[in-house]
Amino acid sequence: MKLYMCVTADDLEMPLAIADSAAELGSLIGMKREAILEYIAKAKNPKSRLKGNRLGYKLLRIEVDDE
């Protein structure tokens, strides 16, 4: 199962919003689904300068085991 999260851009990465889909997260934080997926894809690239500090938050996609 995949979860999409918006977390603070500091070392603690405290959750601001958690959703089951990029579209749902987008409705919670006021972003389009495509923008969220693009942000996550660019942030995975080690050469990317996209770290979230300018925005004050980071967007993450995480895998969670269904138990």
ABEGO torsion letter per residue (X at the ends): XBBBBBBBABAAGBBABBBABAAAAAAAAGBBAAAAAAAAAAAABAABABAGAAAGBBBBBBBBBBX
